[in-house]
Amino acid sequence: MQTDFQILLYYKYVRIDDPAALMAAQRALCERLGLKGRILIAHEGINGTLEGETAATEEYVRELFADPRFSDIHMKRSTGTGSAFPKLRIKVRDEIVGTHFPAEIDPTRETGAYISAEQMHDLIHGDEKIHIIDMRNDYEFNIGRFENSILPSLENSRDLAKSVEEIAHLKNEKVVTVCTGGVRCEKMSAYLLHKGFTNVSQLSGGIVTYMEKYPNKDFKGKLYVFDNRIAMGFETDSPEHEIIANCQFCGVKSDNYINCTDPKCHKQIFSCVDCVAAEKTTCLNGCVITEKAHNH
């Protein structure tokens, strides 16, 4: 059925002299158009994901692009539900991705070479040896990933600094970084270059762009998203669509992510519909309560 809602995903690393003024302008615009979602603004750029009626989101795009700083943003669009976000949140932060990297890691000066979805497809199916490095968090990787991709030990973006040695043996190999929409790879690939990696590329537009172009090819499972949809797939009714996760209780194939119901935990776990009905909704081997517990 045709939906009246659309979700926008975008970012841009660009100098913003007055983040607070941009925050106020963005809030006024989004409120006028009835949009919900999240926008992070910093001196280094803007990172947003918004949902609203399709006409309203397209008006937002027109007004955003009218600003010369943002006129060349790669805007990702996907089908909305009308309830992806509970409210509108626009905040000024030190970074638009929480890497906590040194200031010299600046993707406007140096970042991995961009490759398109088509180029990525050719590399995957060509003769050249490549290593796909997934720069997302572990719980994102568990529900969907490129075949044979490598995940450093990441519970959040700032973990790359302490886990980069896990992939240090690839410093002179061709590596391609991937993430949801591209924003994390800008800094992650820049960090790899800073650490001496010699042949670093990044998937332009992120995994979502690849999935749109090649649904159920090479990237298996679903793409984790940070809204109430939890994950999104393309052509999930196709026989080529594959569920790669398993219910932690009964082992059946299931990508049904739920929050552990222990009020001190809330880590996301896989529990199939039948096991949820049987009230199997807490971590199988007991909750590990940490400040890094994954909250959806």
C-alpha positions as CSV (number, residue, x, y, z in Angstrom):
1,M,0.0,0.0,0.0
2,Q,1.3,3.4,-0.9
3,T,2.5,5.2,2.2
4,D,2.2,8.9,2.9
5,F,5.3,9.0,5.1
6,Q,9.0,9.2,4.2
7,I,12.2,9.0,6.2
8,L,15.3,11.1,5.3
9,L,18.8,10.2,6.3
10,Y,21.7,12.6,5.6
11,Y,24.9,14.2,6.8
12,K,27.5,16.7,5.8
13,Y,30.9,17.5,7.2
14,V,31.2,21.3,6.7
15,R,32.2,24.2,8.8
16,I,29.3,25.6,10.8
17,D,30.3,28.8,12.6
18,D,27.1,29.1,14.7
19,P,25.7,25.7,15.6
20,A,23.1,27.2,18.0
21,A,21.7,29.5,15.3
22,L,21.4,26.6,12.9
23,M,19.7,24.5,15.6
24,A,17.1,27.2,16.2
25,A,16.5,27.5,12.4
26,Q,16.2,23.7,12.0
27,R,13.8,23.4,14.9
28,A,11.5,26.1,13.4
29,L,11.6,24.5,10.0
30,C,10.9,21.0,11.3
31,E,8.1,22.1,13.6
32,R,6.5,24.0,10.8
33,L,6.6,20.9,8.6
34,G,5.5,18.5,11.3
35,L,8.7,16.4,11.2
36,K,10.0,14.2,13.9
37,G,13.4,12.6,14.3
38,R,17.0,13.6,15.4
39,I,19.4,16.2,14.1
40,L,22.9,16.6,15.6
41,I,24.8,19.8,14.8
42,A,28.4,20.7,15.6
43,H,31.0,23.0,14.3
44,E,32.1,20.1,12.1
45,G,28.8,19.6,10.4
46,I,25.2,18.2,10.5
47,N,23.8,14.7,10.9
48,G,20.1,14.1,10.6
49,T,17.3,11.5,10.2
50,L,13.7,12.8,10.0
51,E,10.3,11.4,9.3
52,G,7.1,13.2,8.1
53,E,4.5,13.2,5.4
54,T,6.2,12.8,2.0
55,A,5.3,16.3,0.8
56,A,6.6,17.8,4.0
57,T,9.9,15.9,3.8
58,E,10.4,17.0,0.2
59,E,9.8,20.6,1.3
60,Y,12.4,20.1,4.0
61,V,14.9,18.9,1.4
62,R,14.2,21.9,-0.8
63,E,14.8,24.3,2.0
64,L,17.9,22.5,3.3
65,F,19.4,22.4,-0.2
66,A,18.8,26.2,-0.6
67,D,21.6,26.7,2.0
68,P,24.9,26.6,0.0
69,R,26.6,24.7,2.8
70,F,24.2,21.8,2.3
71,S,23.3,22.0,-1.4
72,D,25.3,18.9,-2.3
73,I,24.2,16.6,0.5
74,H,23.5,13.0,-0.5
75,M,19.9,12.6,0.7
76,K,18.8,9.0,1.4
77,R,15.0,8.4,1.3
78,S,13.1,5.4,2.6
79,T,9.5,4.4,3.3
80,G,8.2,5.7,6.6
81,T,5.6,4.3,9.0
82,G,4.4,7.6,10.6
83,S,5.7,6.4,14.0
84,A,9.5,5.9,13.4
85,F,10.3,8.6,16.0
86,P,8.4,9.6,19.1
87,K,9.4,13.3,18.9
88,L,11.7,15.9,17.4
89,R,15.2,16.2,19.0
90,I,17.7,18.8,17.7
91,K,20.9,19.2,19.7
92,V,24.3,20.9,19.4
93,R,27.2,18.5,20.1
94,D,31.0,18.5,20.0
95,E,30.8,16.0,17.2
96,I,28.1,14.7,14.8
97,V,29.5,11.2,15.5
98,G,30.9,10.4,18.9
99,T,34.3,9.2,18.0
100,H,36.4,11.2,20.5
101,F,39.2,11.1,17.9
102,P,42.0,13.7,18.0
103,A,41.2,17.0,16.3
104,E,43.6,16.3,13.4
105,I,41.2,13.6,12.3
106,D,39.2,15.9,9.9
107,P,37.4,14.2,7.0
108,T,37.1,17.6,5.2
109,R,40.9,17.4,4.9
110,E,41.6,13.7,4.5
111,T,39.2,10.7,4.3
112,G,39.0,7.4,2.5
113,A,38.4,7.4,-1.2
114,Y,34.7,7.2,-2.1
115,I,33.4,4.3,-4.1
116,S,29.9,4.0,-5.4
117,A,27.6,1.1,-4.9
118,E,28.3,0.0,-8.4
119,Q,32.0,0.1,-7.8
120,M,31.6,-1.8,-4.6
121,H,29.6,-4.5,-6.4
122,D,32.3,-4.8,-9.0
123,L,35.0,-5.1,-6.3
124,I,33.1,-7.8,-4.5
125,H,32.7,-9.8,-7.6
126,G,36.0,-9.1,-9.2
127,D,39.4,-10.6,-8.9
128,E,41.0,-7.9,-6.7
129,K,41.4,-8.9,-3.1
130,I,39.5,-6.5,-0.7
131,H,38.7,-6.5,3.0
132,I,35.3,-5.0,4.0
133,I,35.7,-3.4,7.4
134,D,32.3,-2.9,9.1
135,M,32.4,0.3,11.2
136,R,29.1,-0.2,12.9
137,N,28.4,-1.5,16.4
138,D,28.3,-5.2,17.2
139,Y,24.5,-5.3,17.6
140,E,24.0,-3.7,14.2
141,F,26.4,-6.3,12.6
142,N,24.5,-9.2,14.2
143,I,21.3,-8.5,12.3
144,G,22.8,-7.8,8.8
145,R,26.2,-7.6,7.2
146,F,28.2,-8.0,4.1
147,E,29.4,-11.5,3.5
148,N,33.0,-12.1,4.7
149,S,33.2,-8.6,6.3
150,I,35.3,-7.9,9.3
151,L,34.0,-6.3,12.5
152,P,36.5,-4.8,14.9
153,S,35.5,-5.0,18.6
154,L,33.1,-2.0,18.5
155,E,30.3,-1.4,21.0
156,N,30.4,2.3,19.9
157,S,32.3,4.5,17.5
158,R,35.0,5.6,20.0
159,D,36.1,2.0,20.4
160,L,38.0,2.0,17.1
161,A,41.0,3.7,18.8
162,K,41.5,0.7,21.0
163,S,40.5,-2.1,18.6
164,V,42.4,-0.8,15.5
165,E,45.3,-3.2,16.3
166,E,42.9,-6.1,15.5
167,I,43.0,-5.1,11.8
168,A,46.6,-3.8,11.8
169,H,47.7,-6.7,9.6
170,L,45.7,-5.1,6.8
171,K,47.6,-1.8,6.7
172,N,49.0,-2.5,3.3
173,E,45.9,-4.3,1.9
174,K,42.9,-2.7,0.1
175,V,40.2,-2.1,2.7
176,V,36.7,-0.7,2.2
177,T,34.9,0.7,5.2
178,V,31.1,0.4,5.4
179,C,28.4,1.9,7.8
180,T,24.7,2.6,7.6
181,G,24.6,5.9,5.7
182,G,28.2,6.9,5.4
183,V,28.7,9.4,8.2
184,R,30.7,7.1,10.5
185,C,33.0,6.0,7.7
186,E,34.1,9.5,7.0
187,K,35.9,9.7,10.3
188,M,36.7,6.0,10.7
189,S,38.4,5.8,7.3
190,A,40.3,9.0,8.1
191,Y,41.4,7.4,11.4
192,L,42.7,4.4,9.5
193,L,44.7,6.6,7.2
194,H,46.1,8.5,10.3
195,K,47.2,5.1,11.7
196,G,49.2,4.2,8.6
197,F,46.7,2.3,6.5
198,T,47.7,2.8,2.9
199,N,44.7,1.8,0.7
200,V,41.5,2.9,2.3
201,S,38.1,3.4,0.5
202,Q,34.6,4.0,1.9
203,L,31.2,3.0,0.5
204,S,29.6,6.3,-0.6
205,G,26.1,6.7,0.7
206,G,26.6,3.7,3.1
207,I,25.0,0.3,3.2
208,V,21.5,1.7,2.7
209,T,22.5,2.9,-0.8
210,Y,24.0,-0.5,-1.7
211,M,20.9,-2.3,-0.5
212,E,18.7,-0.1,-2.6
213,K,20.8,-0.9,-5.7
214,Y,21.4,-4.6,-5.0
215,P,18.7,-5.9,-2.6
216,N,19.6,-9.2,-0.9
217,K,22.9,-9.3,-2.8
218,D,26.2,-9.5,-0.9
219,F,24.7,-7.7,2.2
220,K,22.7,-10.4,4.0
221,G,20.0,-9.9,6.6
222,K,18.5,-6.5,7.5
223,L,20.0,-3.1,8.1
224,Y,19.8,-1.9,11.7
225,V,18.3,1.6,12.0
226,F,18.1,3.9,15.0
227,D,14.4,4.4,15.1
228,N,11.3,2.5,16.0
229,R,11.6,0.3,12.9
230,I,14.7,-1.3,14.5
231,A,15.8,-2.8,11.2
232,M,14.9,-2.4,7.5
233,G,15.2,-4.8,4.6
234,F,14.7,-4.5,0.9
235,E,12.4,-7.0,-1.0
236,T,12.1,-9.1,2.1
237,D,9.4,-11.2,0.4
238,S,12.0,-12.3,-2.1
239,P,13.3,-15.9,-1.8
240,E,16.8,-14.4,-1.9
241,H,16.2,-12.6,1.4
242,E,18.1,-14.3,4.2
243,I,17.7,-14.1,7.9
244,I,21.1,-14.5,9.4
245,A,20.3,-14.1,13.1
246,N,19.0,-16.8,15.5
247,C,16.7,-16.7,18.5
248,Q,18.9,-17.0,21.5
249,F,16.5,-19.2,23.3
250,C,15.3,-21.8,20.7
251,G,17.8,-21.3,17.9
252,V,15.3,-20.8,15.2
253,K,16.1,-18.2,12.5
254,S,14.8,-14.9,13.7
255,D,15.7,-11.3,13.4
256,N,13.2,-10.2,16.0
257,Y,15.2,-7.8,18.2
258,I,13.7,-6.9,21.6
259,N,15.1,-5.0,24.6
260,C,15.9,-7.3,27.5
261,T,13.1,-6.7,30.0
262,D,15.5,-6.4,33.0
263,P,15.0,-2.8,33.9
264,K,18.8,-2.4,34.6
265,C,19.8,-3.9,31.3
266,H,17.8,-3.3,28.1
267,K,20.4,-4.8,25.9
268,Q,19.0,-5.8,22.6
269,I,18.6,-9.6,22.1
270,F,17.1,-11.9,19.5
271,S,13.9,-13.6,20.7
272,C,11.5,-15.1,18.2
273,V,7.8,-14.4,18.4
274,D,7.0,-17.7,20.0
275,C,9.7,-17.2,22.7
276,V,8.5,-13.7,23.4
277,A,5.0,-15.1,23.8
278,A,6.5,-17.6,26.3
279,E,8.0,-14.6,28.2
280,K,11.6,-15.4,27.3
281,T,12.7,-11.8,27.2
282,T,15.9,-11.5,29.2
283,C,19.5,-12.3,28.4
284,L,20.0,-16.0,28.1
285,N,23.1,-16.3,30.3
286,G,22.2,-13.5,32.6
287,C,22.4,-9.8,32.1
288,V,25.8,-8.1,32.1
289,I,24.9,-4.7,33.5
290,T,27.2,-2.0,32.2
291,E,27.0,1.6,31.3
292,K,27.3,0.5,27.7
293,A,24.1,-1.5,27.7
294,H,22.5,-1.0,24.3
295,N,19.4,1.1,24.6
296,H,17.2,1.4,21.6
